[in-house]
Amino acid sequence: MKFNALLIVAVLVLSLLGASVVPAQNAVAWKGAGGWGPRTSYTRMYDPKTVETVKGEVVSVDRFTPAKGTSYGVHAMVKTDKETISVHLGPGWYVENQEPRLASGDKIEVKGSRVTFEGKPALIAAEVRKGDDVLVLRDTSGFPAWSGWKRR
């Protein structure tokens, strides 16, 4: 009978431990699918005080990984009158399901926060204009449009 009581106590303890892990996993998930949520260190790099607008031509559109353990993102290399700069758009799973899509040769206007990423200047885009089309990626405070995207 002592064995059964011990077994029941062990099961209860493990059940309680398992219940405490679920909220922790949900907290991690809140950081966003693939690590792109509003609370991640990469996403918090966006600073409304460094927002600027640039115009240029898309040289290339590629994937990048902003941090270890993060799903891939999409960035465009954009040649302006002054420089060629990496414009970080957002997570691939979001950007690749939005319009307008960007391609080499496109003339665009980007509004975004100037940051230093991996030692080089970059823009974290809030809005990209291509002709009359606008791709909205963040609000004026930098909050990502993809946060809660599937629930809208």
PyMOL commands that set and color helices and strands:
alter all, ss='L'
color gray80, all
select helices_A, chain A and resi 2-30+33-35+43-45+48-50+92-95+149-151
alter helices_A, ss='H'
color red, helices_A
select strands_A, chain A and resi 51-64+73-79+84-91+107-117+120-130+133-136
alter strands_A, ss='S'
color yellow, strands_A
deselect
rebuild
show_as cartoon
